[in-house]
Amino acid sequence: MMTSRQRLMTALDHREPDKVPLDLNGTLVTALTRTAYDGLREHLGLERDPNPNISSKEMDTVRSREDLLRHYEVDTRCIHLRSGLLTTGRELPDGTYYDDFGIRWRKASYYYDAIERPLAGKTVADLAHVPWPALYDKGRVQGLREEARRLYEETSYGLAADIPGLGPFEGACFTRGHDQFCMDLHLDTRFAEALLDKITETIIAFWDLFLGEVGEYVQVCAQGDDVGAQDRPFISPAMYRRFIKPRQKQVFDFIHTHTRAKVFYHSCGSVYDLIPDFIEIGVDILNRV
């Protein structure tokens, strides 16, 4: 019988494990929404979780308690920065809030939609004067090295470093607006490239901080960058290869040179046409649900 860590790494090395490794909650994109989590706990007869650990406020996903993970014999455990993917900053009386990128969010049904973009209508000169996250805030990794070491030495689970920040394409779309940024790729390439470089610089800085604490202990590093729409990529494969692919490669190369962990890449939507590109730039695991 393999341990969970052995099972996970055997599968990721393209060898046959004793059984298929199971992930639930290893990343914020493989977690349950609060509604599903509450309903599943009730269905299983588990004690209600009155204060669930929120992994993403925008998606309303939660980090499952240990009892649920053990019930399903989950092989992974999550290690995450102390502040999330889009950290809640200033909250307003109307229930909306600004995150640390300066994006304003409002509750929409089960999760949140962005309703104000800090770079909408801005120019290249404005990039230096808009809100931006503090890149090397040590508070983000407080206690993480000890937590990662304990999980690595005292358990046999596969350990995943969760998504620390926005990927290049979705970061540009969130801060600029999807419609405007996609037009920038055609009409204002100088701005588009400057913004993509800024987002790429930011996520690499987050990974530098993160892996400096946990790189020797994790087996998987997760990064998201939504490039898929319902039935095709948001932009043409040619446009992806010109603007997005080189920046994603920078991120994945940084991860691969700072840890032995496998790169887990999440993109919502249909990305079938881009899978050969993902393989070429170092993606080991594709999550596209």
ABEGO torsion letter per residue (X at the ends): XBBAAAAAAAAAAGBBBABBBBBBGABAAABBBAAAAAAAAAAAGBBBBABBBBABAAAGBBBBBAAAAAAAGBABBBBBBABBABBBBBBBAAGBBBBAAGBBBBBBEABBBBABBAABGBBAAAAAABBBBBAABAAAABGAAAAAAAAAAABABBBBBBBABBBAAAAAAAAAEAAAAAAAAAABAAAAAAAAAAAAAAAAAAAAAAAAAAAAABABBBBBBBABBAABBABBAAAAAAAAAAAAAAAAAAAAAABABBBBBBBBEBAAAAAAAAAAAGBABBBAX
